[in-house]
Amino acid sequence: MTKDTQKLNSIEKALEIMLKFQDIKPSWGIRELSTELGFSPATVQRILQVLKSYEFVRQNPKNRQYFIGNIFYRFLENLNSSNDLIRIGHKFMEEVASATHETVHLNIIEKNLRICIDNIESPKVLKAGMPIGNQSPLYAGASAKCLLAFSTEEFQDNYFKTTEITPVTGNTIIQPGKLFKELYKIKEQGYALSLGERTPGLGSLSAPVFNYKGQILASLSLAIPEIRLKQKDHLSNCINILTSASKSFSKAMGLGTGKF
C-alpha cells in the first residue's frame, strides 16, 4: 500500500475496497481485504455491509466471500451509449463478426493490463469466448501484444521496468529478446497473432485502432479456436477482414487517410 490508510475517509475506503474486486481476484473475505488494504476488520465489515445493502457487492452464504454486485448491470447500457469508442466501434465489430463468424472483442489498456470492453460472440457451437471485463497482462495474447506493440517507447520502457514477465501458459513468450522481436514484427505487419498464450487450444488475432493523433486507442480482435486458426484460408480471410475494419474504425475515430 502506498497510500496512508489513516488519512482516508470512509468514502475513500469504500472506493479502495470496491477497486479490489477485479477479474484477477473477483472474491474477497473480510480478513483478506483487511490485510490487503491495511484497514481494520471492523471497518471492512461495516463498509461491506453498507455496500451490500445498496447491491454494490453480494455475499456467498456458504463461504462468506464477497463478490461484485448486480447493480453494475444498470450502468452498462449508459456506459456503452456514452463511450464513443464502444458506440462507434460496435458497428465495425458487427461487420467483422458477420464476415468471419468468430468471436469479436474490443480491448484497451487499463492499469498496465489488457481489458475487454465490448464483445460479440461467435454463433458457432465451437467458439472462443472473451467476456467483457476479462483482463490479461500486456505480453500474453494477440489482443494484449497488439496494444503493447503500438504503444509509445516511453510506455513500453516503463512497462518492462515495472512488470514481472511470468508465463500464463507454456506458450507465453517470456524471453525479453524474443518478446521484443515479436512486438517489432507486430508493428511491421500491422496485426498480432497468437495461439495458446493465455488459454490452451484458443488463438487470437488483433489489429490496432488509433485516434486522430495516431496514438493507440484499442485493439480490435478475434478469438478463434485452434482448429479454425490453423485453416490457412480462414486465417487469411480473417486477417484481411480484421485489418480492413481496424483501419476504417481508426478513420472513424479521426485518423487521417495517411499510412499507419
Backbone torsions as a table, in degrees:
resi	resn	phi	psi	omega
1	MET	NA	126.2	177.9
2	THR	-96.1	-19.9	-178.6
3	LYS	-85.2	149.0	175.7
4	ASP	-80.7	104.5	-174.9
5	THR	-65.3	-22.5	-179.5
6	GLN	-70.0	-23.0	-176.2
7	LYS	-95.7	-4.0	-179.4
8	LEU	-79.1	137.4	175.3
9	ASN	-84.9	179.4	-175.0
10	SER	-62.5	-38.8	179.7
11	ILE	-66.1	-43.0	179.2
12	GLU	-63.8	-38.5	178.4
13	LYS	-66.1	-39.9	178.2
14	ALA	-63.4	-39.8	178.8
15	LEU	-67.5	-40.2	177.2
16	GLU	-60.6	-39.3	177.9
17	ILE	-65.3	-46.7	-178.6
18	MET	-61.6	-37.4	-177.9
19	LEU	-69.1	-12.1	178.7
20	LYS	-80.7	-15.7	-179.0
21	PHE	-85.2	85.7	-177.7
22	GLN	-114.2	167.0	179.0
23	ASP	-58.1	-35.0	-178.5
24	ILE	-75.2	-18.2	177.1
25	LYS	-150.7	81.7	-172.0
26	PRO	-78.4	-15.8	-177.3
27	SER	-132.1	147.5	-177.9
28	TRP	-141.7	148.6	169.8
29	GLY	-99.2	165.4	-177.1
30	ILE	-60.5	-47.4	-177.4
31	ARG	-68.5	-34.7	176.2
32	GLU	-59.5	-49.5	-179.9
33	LEU	-65.0	-38.6	178.6
34	SER	-58.7	-47.1	179.8
35	THR	-67.8	-43.1	-177.0
36	GLU	-63.9	-41.3	-173.1
37	LEU	-99.0	-15.0	-178.4
38	GLY	79.6	18.8	174.8
39	PHE	-94.1	157.0	176.8
40	SER	-71.1	149.5	177.6
41	PRO	-56.0	-35.8	-179.9
42	ALA	-65.1	-40.4	178.5
43	THR	-65.0	-45.9	179.8
44	VAL	-61.4	-44.4	-179.7
45	GLN	-63.2	-42.9	-179.3
46	ARG	-63.4	-44.6	-179.6
47	ILE	-66.9	-41.6	179.2
48	LEU	-63.4	-35.8	178.5
49	GLN	-65.5	-38.9	177.1
50	VAL	-67.7	-45.7	178.6
51	LEU	-60.7	-37.6	178.3
52	LYS	-65.5	-39.3	-178.6
53	SER	-65.5	-25.4	177.6
54	TYR	-100.0	8.4	176.6
55	GLU	68.0	20.2	174.7
56	PHE	-77.1	-24.9	172.0
57	VAL	-135.4	159.6	173.9
58	ARG	-131.9	162.8	-174.2
59	GLN	-126.7	134.6	174.8
60	ASN	-76.4	117.9	-176.1
61	PRO	-66.4	-19.7	-177.8
62	LYS	-82.5	-51.7	-177.9
63	ASN	-104.0	-0.5	176.5
64	ARG	67.5	12.5	178.2
65	GLN	-76.3	149.3	178.5
66	TYR	-101.4	143.8	178.6
67	PHE	-128.2	167.4	175.5
68	ILE	-63.7	144.7	-174.5
69	GLY	-87.1	163.7	-178.5
70	ASN	-72.7	-11.5	-177.3
71	ILE	-62.0	-24.4	-176.7
72	PHE	-68.1	-19.5	175.1
73	TYR	-61.7	-28.0	-179.6
74	ARG	-67.1	-24.1	-176.4
75	PHE	-90.1	-15.1	-172.6
76	LEU	-61.0	-46.7	-177.4
77	GLU	-63.1	-42.1	179.5
78	ASN	-67.2	-39.6	178.6
79	LEU	-63.2	-46.2	-178.8
80	ASN	-63.2	-39.0	-177.2
81	SER	-76.1	-26.1	-177.1
82	SER	-94.2	-14.4	-179.2
83	ASN	-91.6	110.0	-177.0
84	ASP	-59.6	-38.0	-178.2
85	LEU	-60.3	-46.2	179.4
86	ILE	-72.0	-45.2	-177.0
87	ARG	-61.3	-48.0	-179.7
88	ILE	-72.6	-39.7	-175.4
89	GLY	-69.6	-25.8	-174.4
90	HIS	-62.9	-32.9	178.2
91	LYS	-62.2	-42.9	179.6
92	PHE	-70.3	-34.7	176.4
93	MET	-63.0	-41.7	179.0
94	GLU	-63.4	-39.5	178.6
95	GLU	-63.9	-42.7	179.2
96	VAL	-66.5	-42.3	-180.0
97	ALA	-62.7	-42.2	-179.4
98	SER	-66.2	-36.5	-175.7
99	ALA	-82.6	-26.9	-175.6
100	THR	-108.1	-24.4	-175.2
101	HIS	61.1	26.7	175.6
102	GLU	-112.9	164.5	178.1
103	THR	-69.5	127.9	179.8
104	VAL	-109.7	138.5	177.2
105	HIS	-143.5	153.6	-178.4
106	LEU	-116.1	133.6	-172.4
107	ASN	-133.0	149.6	175.7
108	ILE	-133.8	170.2	173.6
109	ILE	-90.4	128.9	177.8
110	GLU	-137.9	111.0	178.9
111	LYS	52.8	51.4	177.8
112	ASN	64.0	21.1	175.1
113	LEU	-127.3	154.5	168.4
114	ARG	-86.2	131.1	177.7
115	ILE	-130.0	135.4	178.3
116	CYS	-81.2	126.2	-178.0
117	ILE	-111.1	-10.1	176.9
118	ASP	-161.5	152.1	179.0
119	ASN	-154.6	159.1	170.9
120	ILE	-135.1	119.2	-175.6
121	GLU	-78.0	147.8	175.8
122	SER	-64.3	144.0	177.2
123	PRO	-80.4	-6.2	-176.0
124	LYS	-77.8	154.1	179.0
125	VAL	-64.7	-47.6	176.1
126	LEU	-90.4	109.9	-176.2
127	LYS	-146.2	160.7	175.2
128	ALA	-101.1	135.7	-178.7
129	GLY	-102.0	154.8	173.1
130	MET	-150.8	87.9	-176.2
131	PRO	-68.1	148.3	175.2
132	ILE	-60.2	133.9	-178.2
133	GLY	96.5	-11.8	179.2
134	ASN	-62.1	138.0	-177.3
135	GLN	-124.4	155.9	174.0
136	SER	-158.4	159.4	175.1
137	PRO	-65.9	154.5	-174.0
138	LEU	-72.1	-9.1	-179.8
139	TYR	-98.5	-1.1	-174.6
140	ALA	-118.8	114.9	177.3
141	GLY	97.0	151.2	-174.9
142	ALA	-62.5	-43.3	-176.8
143	SER	-63.9	-32.5	178.9
144	ALA	-78.8	-47.7	-178.0
145	LYS	-64.4	-30.1	176.6
146	CYS	-62.8	-44.9	178.1
147	LEU	-61.9	-43.5	-178.3
148	LEU	-69.3	-41.8	-177.2
149	ALA	-61.0	-37.5	-176.9
150	PHE	-95.7	5.3	174.6
151	SER	-75.8	166.6	-179.7
152	THR	-68.2	158.1	176.8
153	GLU	-60.7	-36.9	179.1
154	GLU	-61.5	-44.3	178.9
155	PHE	-64.2	-45.6	-179.4
156	GLN	-60.9	-45.0	180.0
157	ASP	-59.5	-46.5	-179.7
158	ASN	-65.5	-38.6	-179.2
159	TYR	-61.9	-48.2	-177.0
160	PHE	-72.1	-23.8	176.4
161	LYS	-74.3	-28.5	-173.3
162	THR	-110.0	-0.9	-175.1
163	THR	-116.6	131.6	174.5
164	GLU	-86.4	120.7	-177.8
165	ILE	-86.3	104.9	179.4
166	THR	-123.0	146.3	-176.4
167	PRO	-68.6	137.8	172.6
168	VAL	-89.3	-40.2	172.6
169	THR	-136.9	179.4	177.9
170	GLY	-66.6	-16.5	-179.5
171	ASN	-94.9	-3.6	-180.0
172	THR	-67.2	130.8	177.7
173	ILE	-79.5	116.7	-178.0
174	ILE	-119.4	-13.0	177.9
175	GLN	-73.6	121.8	-175.6
176	PRO	-52.1	-48.0	-178.5
177	GLY	-60.3	-44.1	-179.7
178	LYS	-67.7	-37.3	-179.9
179	LEU	-68.3	-43.9	178.7
180	PHE	-62.4	-38.5	177.8
181	LYS	-64.7	-38.4	178.3
182	GLU	-65.5	-42.9	179.5
183	LEU	-63.9	-39.1	177.2
184	TYR	-63.5	-43.0	179.4
185	LYS	-61.6	-42.8	179.9
186	ILE	-59.6	-45.2	-178.4
187	LYS	-66.2	-37.1	-179.6
188	GLU	-68.5	-43.5	-175.5
189	GLN	-88.0	-16.9	175.0
190	GLY	89.7	7.9	176.3
191	TYR	-158.9	164.0	179.3
192	ALA	-118.8	147.0	179.4
193	LEU	-136.2	136.8	178.1
194	SER	-147.4	160.3	177.5
195	LEU	-143.2	118.6	174.6
196	GLY	68.5	18.7	-178.9
197	GLU	-77.0	-24.9	176.5
198	ARG	-114.6	-39.0	-179.2
199	THR	-136.5	121.8	179.4
200	PRO	-57.0	135.6	177.7
201	GLY	88.8	-5.5	-179.7
202	LEU	-120.8	139.0	179.8
203	GLY	-116.5	172.1	-177.9
204	SER	-147.6	144.8	177.6
205	LEU	-131.3	134.4	-172.7
206	SER	-146.6	143.3	178.2
207	ALA	-131.3	149.9	-174.8
208	PRO	-80.6	151.7	172.5
209	VAL	-121.3	127.4	-175.3
210	PHE	-112.4	159.2	174.3
211	ASN	-93.3	-172.7	-174.2
212	TYR	-66.8	-17.9	178.2
213	LYS	-91.5	-2.1	-176.5
214	GLY	82.1	15.6	178.8
215	GLN	-92.0	145.8	-178.9
216	ILE	-64.2	129.0	177.4
217	LEU	-105.0	-43.6	-172.2
218	ALA	-162.4	171.8	170.2
219	SER	-120.4	129.3	176.6
220	LEU	-95.1	123.1	-166.4
221	SER	-135.6	157.5	173.1
222	LEU	-118.0	134.7	171.9
223	ALA	-104.3	122.4	-169.1
224	ILE	-132.5	129.8	174.5
225	PRO	-59.5	146.3	-175.9
226	GLU	-53.9	-39.8	-175.9
227	ILE	-61.7	-32.7	178.0
228	ARG	-89.6	-27.9	178.0
229	LEU	-63.8	-31.0	-178.0
230	LYS	-84.2	-1.1	174.6
231	GLN	-85.3	108.1	-170.0
232	LYS	-56.6	-43.2	-179.1
233	ASP	-64.5	-42.2	-179.2
234	HIS	-66.3	-43.6	179.6
235	LEU	-62.6	-45.0	179.4
236	SER	-60.9	-41.3	178.7
237	ASN	-64.0	-43.5	-179.8
238	CYS	-63.8	-40.6	178.8
239	ILE	-61.5	-46.8	-178.8
240	ASN	-63.3	-44.0	-178.8
241	ILE	-66.4	-44.8	-175.7
242	LEU	-68.8	-45.8	-178.4
243	THR	-66.9	-35.1	176.5
244	SER	-65.0	-43.5	179.7
245	ALA	-65.6	-38.7	-178.7
246	SER	-66.4	-35.2	177.2
247	LYS	-68.0	-41.5	177.8
248	SER	-66.3	-39.6	177.4
249	PHE	-61.1	-45.7	179.7
250	SER	-61.1	-41.5	177.9
251	LYS	-63.1	-37.1	178.8
252	ALA	-67.3	-24.5	178.5
253	MET	-91.2	5.4	172.4
254	GLY	108.9	-1.5	-179.8
255	LEU	-68.5	139.7	178.9
256	GLY	-68.3	178.2	-175.8
257	THR	-87.7	2.7	179.7
258	GLY	-70.4	172.5	-178.6
259	LYS	-66.7	139.3	179.1
260	PHE	-62.7	NA	NA
